[in-house]
């Protein structure tokens, strides 16, 4: 028992001595950072990559089919991609249905134009649905320059 009490006092004394701030005042409180110049280059490169990354934002897509059969969804996606290769096609799975959606549109009007063109290809109903869309900065810059 005496051993534990003695050990506790020694540890408490060591901890109390560790709180001494004479080391910080002796060095003047200055910190000198030595780093590799390549770190700055990597930071700039990462910033550039982040600006090119695809960003998500609210928008609209055109839904061409809802089915519980994966093969039908894949076939519908392939038909849509062949007819309109300039738009990306997505298969969303919301149990138990596969939903094929086309495009990334910021406005409902843009999506409605595609819906009208797709209605002949998919006669069972084509709908404009709200979705989280992928927007790349390159497309944003092209759209801003066209105005």
C-alpha contacts under 8 A as a table, 3 or more apart, distances in Angstrom:
res1	aa1	res2	aa2	distance
1	X	4	X	5.31
1	X	5	X	6.50
2	X	5	X	5.19
2	X	6	X	6.09
3	X	6	X	5.15
3	X	7	X	6.06
4	X	7	X	5.02
4	X	8	X	6.06
5	X	8	X	5.07
5	X	9	X	6.34
6	X	9	X	5.23
6	X	10	X	6.28
7	X	10	X	5.09
7	X	11	X	6.19
8	X	11	X	5.18
8	X	12	X	6.10
9	X	12	X	5.10
9	X	13	X	6.02
10	X	13	X	5.10
10	X	14	X	6.19
11	X	14	X	5.01
11	X	15	X	6.17
12	X	15	X	5.13
12	X	16	X	6.12
13	X	16	X	5.09
13	X	17	X	6.21
14	X	17	X	5.14
14	X	18	X	6.28
15	X	18	X	5.03
15	X	19	X	6.78
16	X	19	X	5.47
16	X	20	X	7.57
17	X	20	X	5.70
20	X	23	X	7.48
21	X	24	X	5.60
21	X	25	X	6.66
22	X	25	X	5.26
22	X	26	X	5.95
23	X	26	X	5.13
23	X	27	X	6.50
24	X	27	X	5.56
24	X	28	X	6.49
24	X	29	X	5.40
25	X	28	X	5.12
25	X	29	X	5.98
26	X	29	X	7.71
27	X	30	X	6.89
35	X	39	X	7.46
36	X	39	X	5.80
36	X	40	X	7.98
37	X	40	X	5.70
37	X	41	X	7.00
38	X	41	X	4.97
38	X	42	X	6.21
39	X	42	X	5.06
39	X	43	X	6.21
40	X	43	X	5.07
40	X	44	X	6.30
41	X	44	X	5.22
41	X	45	X	6.22
42	X	45	X	4.99
42	X	46	X	6.13
43	X	46	X	5.13
43	X	47	X	6.24
44	X	47	X	5.11
44	X	48	X	6.29
45	X	48	X	5.09
45	X	49	X	6.24
46	X	49	X	4.99
46	X	50	X	6.09
47	X	50	X	5.11
47	X	51	X	6.37
48	X	51	X	5.24
48	X	52	X	6.54
49	X	52	X	5.18
49	X	53	X	6.29
50	X	53	X	5.14
51	X	137	X	7.06
52	X	136	X	6.81
52	X	137	X	5.99
52	X	138	X	7.53
53	X	136	X	6.54
53	X	137	X	7.45
54	X	134	X	6.02
54	X	135	X	5.61
54	X	136	X	4.57
54	X	137	X	7.12
55	X	134	X	5.68
55	X	135	X	5.31
55	X	136	X	6.18
55	X	137	X	7.91
56	X	132	X	6.15
56	X	133	X	5.49
56	X	134	X	4.81
56	X	135	X	6.18
57	X	132	X	5.43
57	X	133	X	5.54
57	X	134	X	6.75
57	X	135	X	7.28
58	X	106	X	7.33
58	X	130	X	7.40
58	X	131	X	6.03
58	X	132	X	4.55
58	X	133	X	5.95
59	X	104	X	6.97
59	X	105	X	5.64
59	X	106	X	4.62
59	X	107	X	6.41
59	X	108	X	7.75
59	X	130	X	5.83
59	X	131	X	5.45
59	X	132	X	5.76
59	X	133	X	5.62
60	X	103	X	7.84
60	X	104	X	6.26
60	X	105	X	5.06
60	X	106	X	6.22
60	X	107	X	6.61
60	X	108	X	6.20
60	X	111	X	6.51
60	X	128	X	6.60
60	X	129	X	5.59
60	X	130	X	4.42
60	X	131	X	5.12
60	X	132	X	7.31
60	X	133	X	6.93
61	X	101	X	5.94
61	X	102	X	5.61
61	X	103	X	5.35
61	X	104	X	5.70
61	X	105	X	6.22
61	X	111	X	6.27
61	X	128	X	5.82
61	X	129	X	5.51
61	X	130	X	6.38
61	X	131	X	6.25
61	X	133	X	7.69
62	X	101	X	5.29
62	X	102	X	5.10
62	X	103	X	6.62
62	X	111	X	6.17
62	X	112	X	7.85
62	X	114	X	7.32
62	X	115	X	6.13
62	X	126	X	6.84
62	X	127	X	5.60
62	X	128	X	4.52
62	X	129	X	6.07
63	X	66	X	7.85
63	X	99	X	6.89
63	X	100	X	5.74
63	X	101	X	4.25
63	X	102	X	6.41
63	X	126	X	5.72
63	X	127	X	5.14
63	X	128	X	6.13
63	X	129	X	6.56
64	X	76	X	7.71
64	X	99	X	7.64
64	X	100	X	5.79
64	X	101	X	6.09
64	X	102	X	7.56
64	X	118	X	7.72
64	X	122	X	6.47
64	X	125	X	6.74
64	X	126	X	4.69
64	X	127	X	6.65
65	X	73	X	7.13
65	X	76	X	7.21
65	X	99	X	5.80
65	X	100	X	5.48
65	X	101	X	7.69
65	X	122	X	7.79
65	X	124	X	7.83
65	X	125	X	7.45
65	X	126	X	7.15
66	X	73	X	7.58
66	X	97	X	6.28
66	X	98	X	5.70
66	X	99	X	4.57
66	X	100	X	6.69
67	X	70	X	7.54
67	X	72	X	7.05
67	X	73	X	6.68
67	X	97	X	5.33
67	X	98	X	5.33
67	X	99	X	6.64
68	X	96	X	5.85
68	X	97	X	4.44
68	X	98	X	5.72
69	X	72	X	5.54
69	X	73	X	6.56
69	X	97	X	7.59
69	X	98	X	7.07
70	X	73	X	5.09
70	X	74	X	6.21
70	X	98	X	6.60
71	X	74	X	5.11
71	X	75	X	6.16
72	X	75	X	5.11
72	X	76	X	6.13
73	X	76	X	5.14
73	X	77	X	6.13
73	X	91	X	7.16
73	X	98	X	6.31
73	X	99	X	6.99
73	X	100	X	6.21
74	X	77	X	5.07
74	X	78	X	6.17
74	X	91	X	7.84
75	X	78	X	5.07
75	X	79	X	6.23
76	X	79	X	5.15
76	X	80	X	6.18
76	X	100	X	7.12
77	X	80	X	5.17
77	X	81	X	6.10
77	X	89	X	6.26
77	X	90	X	7.36
77	X	91	X	7.47
77	X	100	X	6.23
78	X	81	X	5.09
78	X	82	X	6.13
79	X	82	X	5.16
79	X	83	X	6.17
80	X	83	X	5.14
80	X	84	X	5.91
80	X	85	X	7.67
80	X	89	X	7.36
80	X	102	X	7.65
81	X	84	X	5.19
81	X	85	X	4.83
81	X	86	X	7.98
81	X	87	X	7.26
81	X	88	X	7.33
81	X	89	X	6.58
82	X	85	X	5.73
84	X	87	X	6.00
85	X	88	X	7.23
87	X	102	X	6.50
87	X	103	X	4.95
87	X	104	X	7.58
88	X	102	X	5.88
88	X	103	X	5.18
88	X	104	X	7.40
89	X	100	X	7.08
89	X	101	X	5.81
89	X	102	X	4.40
89	X	103	X	6.23
90	X	100	X	5.70
90	X	101	X	5.17
90	X	102	X	6.17
91	X	98	X	6.39
91	X	99	X	5.53
91	X	100	X	4.59
91	X	101	X	6.33
92	X	98	X	5.71
92	X	99	X	5.05
92	X	100	X	6.40
92	X	101	X	7.50
93	X	96	X	7.34
93	X	97	X	5.86
93	X	98	X	4.58
93	X	99	X	6.27
94	X	97	X	5.33
94	X	98	X	6.38
94	X	99	X	7.62
95	X	98	X	7.54
103	X	111	X	7.70
104	X	133	X	5.24
104	X	134	X	6.32
104	X	135	X	7.30
105	X	108	X	7.14
105	X	110	X	6.21
105	X	111	X	5.94
105	X	133	X	7.18
106	X	110	X	7.53
106	X	133	X	7.98
107	X	110	X	5.63
107	X	111	X	6.78
108	X	111	X	5.12
108	X	112	X	6.04
108	X	128	X	7.25
109	X	112	X	4.97
109	X	113	X	6.45
110	X	113	X	5.37
110	X	114	X	6.86
111	X	114	X	5.28
111	X	115	X	6.14
111	X	128	X	6.28
112	X	115	X	4.84
112	X	116	X	6.22
112	X	128	X	6.54
113	X	116	X	5.35
113	X	117	X	6.62
114	X	117	X	5.09
114	X	118	X	6.10
115	X	118	X	5.08
115	X	119	X	6.08
115	X	126	X	6.16
115	X	127	X	6.69
115	X	128	X	6.88
116	X	119	X	5.39
116	X	120	X	7.86
117	X	120	X	6.61
117	X	121	X	7.84
118	X	121	X	5.22
118	X	122	X	6.16
118	X	126	X	7.11
119	X	122	X	5.19
119	X	123	X	5.62
119	X	125	X	6.86
119	X	126	X	5.92
120	X	123	X	5.75
122	X	125	X	6.54
122	X	126	X	6.79
123	X	126	X	7.56
135	X	139	X	7.06
135	X	140	X	7.34
136	X	139	X	5.63
136	X	140	X	6.67
137	X	140	X	4.95
137	X	141	X	6.18
138	X	141	X	5.21
138	X	142	X	6.31
139	X	142	X	5.04
139	X	143	X	6.14
140	X	143	X	5.17
140	X	144	X	6.21
141	X	144	X	5.14
141	X	145	X	6.18
142	X	145	X	5.18
142	X	146	X	6.27
143	X	146	X	5.22
143	X	147	X	6.76
144	X	147	X	5.57
